[in-house]
Structures are given as structure tokens and as C-alpha cells.
Amino acid sequence: MNKIKLLPRSLRVVGLALVFFCFGLFVTDPEVVFGEMSFLGSEIQSPWKVTVPSLLADDHGETVLFKWEENDISNEILLTLMLLGTYLIAFSKIKEEDEFSYQLRMEAMSQAHLWNGLLLLLANWLFYDGIFLYIMIWGLFSFLLIFSLVFAFKIRNYRKDLSYEE
């Protein structure tokens, strides 16, 4: 059976730093996800406005297949950093990486898939309009966060059980 190629353990710290940085930005200014930044209640101009390619763009009420347009890419950068951080956390080795930890990792992955699906289904029926958009953005990386938490919880319980046996 092919095993997942895991990243070095040190990258977990980098991932945690990225996730906390992005989460901190979002908590202090939720509109940063949409490229609208503010500082102390006043709108500020983003330094991240660039010309980017756009697929299926709106061109004065008409949908075009491809168009170059000016866009604030701060939200794309933020979401990319958040996804990168969650991947680094989820797929970095732990101290004692062995067959048992691999088994726990696979169990955690299947449980995270179940929990993430249930949470998104519940959100589908409880949140609407703009709030639902925030939930869907959260859904981009919630699976990896849930997986990391379930895996950490399983490893912690396993280590606690071992310490009781000794």
C-alpha cells in the first residue's frame, strides 16, 4: 500500500504561524476576504490592485469567456496562505511517525470528512446571503483544520493511555 509522503515536522510551526496570521487578519477585519480593507474604521486603498486574467467575467452586463481586469488580490493571497498553512499542519510528520500513527491519521481523515460534510450541510440550512458566503470560504480549509484537530486529539489520547499503562 502506498503511504502518504509527509512533510518535515518543522513545517508544522510554519503552518501554524500562517493560520494564526490569516485568522487574526480575518477576525480583526472580516471584509479583508473580499479585498476591502479598513484601518480603525476608515477605508484604505489596497496596495494589491493588479491586472489579472479572469475567466467567465462580466463585461458591461455580458458574460465573456476571458478578460483582463483590475482586481485587488489581497483576498486571494490571504486564502492561499490559509490553505498553505492548513496543508502544512495536516501533512507534517509527528515526533514518532510509525504504522500506528499512520492508522490514526487515516481514521482522523475519514472522521474529518464526515464532520466537515455534516457541518456544511447544517450551515446550508442555517445561514443565508452574505454569511453563507463566509461559511463557504471557511469550507475551503475547514476539512484540513478538522482533520488536524481530530488527529491531534487521537494522538493525545493514545499518549495519555500509554502513560497510564506505565
Backbone bond lengths (Angstrom), bond angles and torsions (degrees), N, CA, C in turn:
res aa  C-N    CA-C-N  psi(-1)  N-CA   C-N-CA  omega(-1)  CA-C   N-CA-C  phi
1 M - - - 1.447 - - 1.532 108.93 -
2 N 1.318 116.73 134.81 1.455 121.16 178.50 1.523 109.72 -77.34
3 K 1.314 114.91 132.56 1.451 119.80 178.39 1.520 110.10 -96.15
4 I 1.306 115.45 157.96 1.456 121.49 176.15 1.527 107.64 -70.42
5 K 1.305 117.00 131.86 1.463 121.40 174.75 1.522 107.40 -78.19
6 L 1.317 116.20 116.17 1.457 120.50 -176.57 1.525 111.22 -95.81
7 L 1.307 114.92 155.53 1.465 122.69 179.64 1.523 110.18 -84.51
8 P 1.334 117.65 161.88 1.467 120.09 176.57 1.527 111.45 -60.33
9 R 1.317 115.93 149.68 1.457 122.44 -176.06 1.526 112.73 -59.99
10 S 1.326 117.23 -32.73 1.467 121.06 -177.13 1.534 112.61 -63.85
11 L 1.315 117.71 -23.98 1.465 120.06 -179.84 1.527 112.67 -71.73
12 R 1.320 117.11 -15.96 1.466 120.51 176.04 1.535 110.28 -62.39
13 V 1.323 116.78 -39.32 1.468 121.17 179.45 1.530 109.86 -65.92
14 V 1.325 116.99 -40.96 1.469 121.01 177.10 1.535 109.13 -61.80
15 G 1.324 116.82 -43.66 1.459 121.09 178.82 1.518 111.92 -61.67
16 L 1.323 116.90 -43.62 1.467 120.28 178.39 1.523 110.75 -61.93
17 A 1.325 117.30 -41.41 1.467 120.79 178.97 1.531 110.51 -62.37
18 L 1.320 117.11 -43.51 1.472 120.53 179.29 1.526 111.37 -63.85
19 V 1.328 116.61 -44.60 1.468 120.09 -179.18 1.521 110.76 -64.33
20 F 1.329 118.08 -45.05 1.466 120.15 -179.84 1.528 111.33 -65.46
21 F 1.338 117.26 -38.70 1.461 120.90 177.56 1.530 110.36 -61.67
22 C 1.322 117.26 -50.62 1.469 121.39 -178.50 1.520 111.56 -65.13
23 F 1.326 116.07 -42.70 1.461 119.87 179.82 1.526 110.02 -64.30
24 G 1.334 117.10 -39.79 1.463 121.11 177.64 1.520 111.93 -62.06
25 L 1.338 116.70 -42.75 1.465 120.01 176.86 1.518 111.05 -61.78
26 F 1.316 116.27 -42.92 1.456 120.08 -178.65 1.524 111.50 -66.41
27 V 1.323 117.81 -41.35 1.467 120.75 -179.11 1.528 110.66 -66.18
28 T 1.326 117.21 -40.38 1.463 119.29 -179.03 1.524 112.44 -74.31
29 D 1.355 117.68 -29.39 1.458 121.09 -179.10 1.529 109.74 -150.53
30 P 1.346 118.37 85.97 1.473 120.98 -176.53 1.527 114.19 -58.23
31 E 1.314 118.22 -25.03 1.466 120.78 -178.42 1.525 112.37 -72.08
32 V 1.328 117.68 -9.51 1.465 120.39 178.45 1.527 110.47 -61.31
33 V 1.328 117.51 -26.40 1.458 121.43 177.84 1.522 110.64 -62.89
34 F 1.323 117.85 -29.60 1.454 121.80 -179.13 1.524 112.50 -99.57
35 G 1.330 117.12 12.02 1.459 120.41 177.61 1.512 113.78 78.41
36 E 1.312 117.85 17.94 1.463 121.92 178.87 1.517 107.63 -115.13
37 M 1.314 115.38 104.40 1.457 119.32 -176.32 1.525 110.00 -102.25
38 S 1.321 115.33 149.05 1.457 120.35 175.33 1.515 107.87 -137.99
39 F 1.311 114.91 157.80 1.462 120.07 177.69 1.516 107.51 -137.04
40 L 1.307 116.77 119.34 1.462 123.27 -178.33 1.530 111.55 52.69
41 G 1.329 115.68 42.53 1.450 121.00 174.38 1.514 116.07 85.50
42 S 1.327 119.03 -5.38 1.469 119.65 179.77 1.524 110.11 -113.53
43 E 1.327 115.37 141.84 1.471 120.88 179.12 1.525 109.50 -65.63
44 I 1.329 116.29 140.13 1.459 120.31 175.26 1.518 108.72 -124.87
45 Q 1.310 115.92 151.84 1.450 121.15 177.92 1.522 108.82 -75.78
46 S 1.290 115.92 133.13 1.455 121.03 179.62 1.524 110.20 -80.08
47 P 1.326 116.68 137.16 1.471 119.30 175.68 1.527 111.69 -80.90
48 W 1.313 117.48 2.93 1.463 121.32 -173.27 1.525 113.27 -103.90
49 K 1.324 118.74 20.70 1.467 120.72 177.63 1.529 108.91 -79.87
50 V 1.350 115.61 119.02 1.458 121.49 180.00 1.530 109.14 -140.22
51 T 1.316 115.87 165.61 1.453 121.26 175.43 1.522 108.21 -87.12
52 V 1.329 116.02 124.34 1.468 121.54 -175.67 1.524 109.95 -129.61
53 P 1.346 116.63 156.17 1.463 119.13 174.45 1.526 110.00 -75.93
54 S 1.316 116.49 142.80 1.459 121.03 -179.42 1.522 109.38 -131.88
55 L 1.313 116.50 126.41 1.465 121.88 175.06 1.519 109.24 -92.42
56 L 1.307 117.19 141.62 1.464 123.91 -178.71 1.528 111.13 50.49
57 A 1.311 115.74 58.90 1.462 122.26 -177.28 1.518 111.05 -91.99
58 D 1.317 115.38 157.86 1.457 121.61 175.74 1.526 108.02 -91.41
59 D 1.325 117.00 123.56 1.453 122.31 179.88 1.525 108.46 -121.97
60 H 1.342 116.18 87.82 1.464 123.34 -179.64 1.535 111.63 56.07
61 G 1.331 116.16 50.64 1.455 121.44 176.69 1.517 114.58 87.05
62 E 1.299 117.68 -4.87 1.461 121.80 179.60 1.530 109.19 -114.77
63 T 1.312 117.65 133.88 1.458 121.58 179.17 1.522 109.75 -83.85
64 V 1.333 115.16 124.60 1.463 120.76 178.03 1.521 108.79 -114.02
65 L 1.326 115.88 152.30 1.465 120.95 -177.30 1.524 112.25 -69.47
66 F 1.316 117.59 -39.95 1.456 121.00 -176.45 1.521 109.62 -145.42
67 K 1.336 114.80 139.40 1.456 119.64 -179.38 1.527 108.78 -158.19
68 W 1.312 116.71 144.27 1.467 121.08 171.00 1.519 106.96 -91.32
69 E 1.339 116.70 130.80 1.459 118.47 179.36 1.517 110.67 -145.22
70 E 1.326 114.39 157.72 1.455 121.87 178.60 1.528 108.43 -79.15
71 N 1.334 116.33 131.15 1.457 120.21 -177.17 1.519 109.69 -148.68
72 D 1.315 115.73 147.59 1.460 121.71 173.16 1.526 106.94 -84.64
73 I 1.325 117.80 115.15 1.463 120.69 -175.66 1.526 113.13 -94.81
74 S 1.340 117.89 13.32 1.468 119.12 179.60 1.526 111.40 -62.52
75 N 1.333 117.73 -36.14 1.468 119.67 179.07 1.525 110.78 -68.83
76 E 1.337 118.15 -37.94 1.463 120.27 177.56 1.528 110.79 -64.81
77 I 1.332 115.64 -40.34 1.469 119.99 178.77 1.525 109.78 -64.72
78 L 1.319 117.22 -45.70 1.466 121.49 -179.17 1.526 111.67 -61.20
79 L 1.331 117.53 -46.90 1.462 120.20 -179.51 1.528 111.48 -67.95
80 T 1.334 117.56 -35.22 1.468 120.71 176.31 1.517 110.73 -64.20
81 L 1.326 116.97 -43.97 1.469 119.85 178.29 1.524 111.79 -64.16
82 M 1.336 116.20 -38.96 1.467 120.33 178.49 1.530 110.76 -64.72
83 L 1.332 117.25 -45.09 1.465 120.32 178.16 1.527 111.07 -64.16
84 L 1.319 116.82 -42.90 1.456 120.58 178.19 1.526 110.61 -60.73
85 G 1.323 116.44 -43.93 1.463 120.48 178.89 1.517 112.75 -62.00
86 T 1.338 116.73 -43.62 1.466 118.85 -179.79 1.530 111.21 -68.26
87 Y 1.334 118.00 -35.27 1.468 120.26 175.53 1.528 110.64 -64.90
88 L 1.331 117.23 -42.33 1.466 119.95 179.69 1.528 111.29 -62.94
89 I 1.320 117.12 -38.54 1.467 120.47 178.33 1.524 110.55 -67.85
90 A 1.328 115.84 -47.99 1.469 120.81 -173.73 1.523 113.05 -68.34
91 F 1.315 118.38 -33.68 1.456 120.33 -172.23 1.522 114.08 -114.86
92 S 1.334 117.12 28.14 1.460 121.41 172.30 1.522 108.90 -98.87
93 K 1.312 114.95 148.87 1.466 120.02 179.85 1.520 110.81 -66.14
94 I 1.336 114.78 155.98 1.454 120.47 170.89 1.525 107.51 -100.13
95 K 1.332 117.79 176.84 1.475 120.48 -177.14 1.520 112.57 -55.55
96 E 1.307 116.02 -54.26 1.466 120.62 -178.23 1.523 109.19 -108.97
97 E 1.307 116.90 83.48 1.462 121.15 -179.63 1.526 108.53 -85.82
98 D 1.351 116.76 115.44 1.462 121.34 -179.60 1.535 109.00 -145.27
99 E 1.330 116.09 -168.46 1.466 120.46 -178.80 1.525 111.88 -62.71
100 F 1.322 116.32 -38.21 1.463 119.05 -178.66 1.526 110.92 -67.82
101 S 1.320 117.28 -42.46 1.468 119.66 178.32 1.528 110.29 -65.28
102 Y 1.336 116.30 -33.81 1.462 119.94 175.59 1.533 110.11 -63.24
103 Q 1.325 116.53 -42.64 1.466 121.17 177.67 1.532 110.69 -62.95
104 L 1.334 116.95 -44.11 1.467 120.42 177.39 1.528 111.04 -62.62
105 R 1.331 116.28 -37.83 1.462 121.29 179.01 1.531 110.42 -62.03
106 M 1.331 116.86 -42.78 1.464 120.42 -179.92 1.534 111.18 -68.66
107 E 1.335 117.31 -39.08 1.469 120.27 176.35 1.530 110.52 -63.48
108 A 1.321 115.76 -43.25 1.463 119.91 179.43 1.516 110.91 -63.50
109 M 1.333 117.08 -37.19 1.461 120.44 -179.83 1.532 110.66 -65.22
110 S 1.325 116.92 -42.98 1.462 118.55 179.99 1.525 111.21 -69.36
111 Q 1.328 117.62 -37.94 1.463 119.67 176.88 1.528 111.40 -66.34
112 A 1.335 116.82 -38.98 1.467 120.48 179.07 1.526 110.58 -64.36
113 H 1.316 116.53 -37.25 1.462 120.32 178.15 1.533 109.65 -63.26
114 L 1.308 116.97 -44.13 1.460 121.66 178.46 1.530 110.82 -62.52
115 W 1.339 117.55 -51.40 1.466 121.37 -177.75 1.523 111.76 -63.09
116 N 1.324 116.94 -42.00 1.456 120.35 -179.78 1.525 110.50 -63.17
117 G 1.321 117.08 -43.43 1.464 120.44 177.86 1.515 111.84 -61.86
118 L 1.329 116.53 -43.10 1.469 119.78 179.26 1.529 111.81 -64.82
119 L 1.333 116.89 -41.71 1.467 119.98 179.63 1.526 111.64 -65.36
120 L 1.332 117.37 -41.36 1.462 119.79 178.50 1.532 111.37 -68.43
121 L 1.324 117.10 -35.96 1.464 119.88 176.36 1.526 110.57 -64.93
122 L 1.319 116.51 -43.77 1.458 121.07 177.22 1.532 110.76 -62.35
123 A 1.328 116.96 -43.31 1.466 121.07 179.10 1.521 111.36 -62.55
124 N 1.320 116.38 -33.34 1.466 121.17 178.90 1.528 111.41 -59.15
125 W 1.309 116.90 -32.08 1.462 121.05 -177.41 1.529 113.86 -99.24
126 L 1.327 118.26 -7.36 1.460 120.35 -176.68 1.526 114.97 -113.71
127 F 1.331 117.36 -21.12 1.465 120.36 -175.81 1.523 109.60 -122.30
128 Y 1.339 115.37 144.07 1.457 120.27 -176.50 1.523 109.77 -138.19
129 D 1.320 114.65 166.33 1.464 123.87 174.84 1.528 111.57 56.33
130 G 1.336 117.10 -131.64 1.464 121.87 -174.49 1.516 113.88 -63.85
131 I 1.324 116.64 -36.48 1.464 120.12 179.69 1.524 110.21 -64.11
132 F 1.326 116.91 -36.99 1.464 119.81 178.76 1.526 110.58 -64.39
133 L 1.319 117.70 -34.25 1.462 120.77 176.47 1.519 110.40 -62.55
134 Y 1.331 117.75 -41.61 1.464 121.04 175.14 1.529 110.54 -60.15
135 I 1.329 116.49 -41.80 1.466 121.10 179.72 1.530 110.32 -62.70
136 M 1.314 117.64 -41.01 1.470 120.87 179.86 1.524 111.09 -67.93
137 I 1.327 116.69 -35.69 1.467 119.42 175.10 1.520 109.12 -65.40
138 W 1.330 117.08 -41.95 1.460 121.41 175.38 1.527 109.95 -59.03
139 G 1.335 116.41 -37.10 1.462 121.39 -179.54 1.519 113.62 -62.72
140 L 1.324 117.93 -18.79 1.468 120.65 177.79 1.524 112.06 -61.73
141 F 1.323 116.49 -38.82 1.461 118.91 -175.97 1.518 113.98 -124.58
142 S 1.334 117.49 5.33 1.466 119.03 -179.04 1.523 111.96 -65.24
143 F 1.342 117.55 -34.52 1.462 119.58 178.35 1.519 110.75 -58.00
144 L 1.323 116.91 -46.87 1.468 119.93 -178.50 1.526 111.93 -66.83
145 L 1.325 116.70 -36.92 1.466 119.17 177.40 1.527 111.30 -67.81
146 I 1.318 116.63 -44.07 1.468 120.02 178.62 1.522 109.88 -63.14
147 F 1.340 116.64 -43.69 1.461 120.53 177.37 1.526 110.97 -57.35
148 S 1.328 117.31 -47.06 1.464 120.75 -178.71 1.521 111.61 -62.27
149 L 1.334 116.41 -39.98 1.466 119.84 179.38 1.532 111.71 -68.59
150 V 1.320 117.06 -44.62 1.477 120.36 179.80 1.531 109.91 -63.70
151 F 1.324 117.26 -43.02 1.462 121.19 179.75 1.531 110.80 -63.54
152 A 1.333 116.93 -45.38 1.468 120.50 178.39 1.526 110.47 -61.48
153 F 1.337 117.36 -40.37 1.455 121.61 178.72 1.529 110.79 -63.93
154 K 1.335 117.40 -42.73 1.468 121.36 179.33 1.536 111.13 -65.27
155 I 1.316 117.06 -43.21 1.476 121.00 178.57 1.525 109.78 -64.20
156 R 1.336 117.21 -42.58 1.464 120.91 179.30 1.529 111.23 -61.38
157 N 1.341 116.42 -45.20 1.467 119.81 178.92 1.521 111.44 -64.66
158 Y 1.314 117.11 -38.53 1.470 121.03 178.63 1.527 110.10 -63.19
159 R 1.333 116.41 -45.17 1.478 119.89 179.61 1.520 111.42 -66.63
160 K 1.337 116.52 -36.10 1.468 120.11 178.38 1.531 109.59 -65.75
161 D 1.334 117.04 -42.98 1.467 120.42 177.87 1.512 111.60 -61.68
162 L 1.333 116.89 -38.10 1.471 120.46 177.71 1.515 112.11 -64.94
163 S 1.355 116.85 -39.05 1.462 119.94 -178.89 1.536 110.34 -69.61
164 Y 1.333 119.25 -30.95 1.454 121.84 176.65 1.523 111.62 -69.50
165 E 1.335 116.20 -33.64 1.458 119.89 -179.28 1.515 112.45 -72.11
166 E 1.327 116.91 -27.14 1.478 120.18 -178.20 1.459 111.59 -84.32
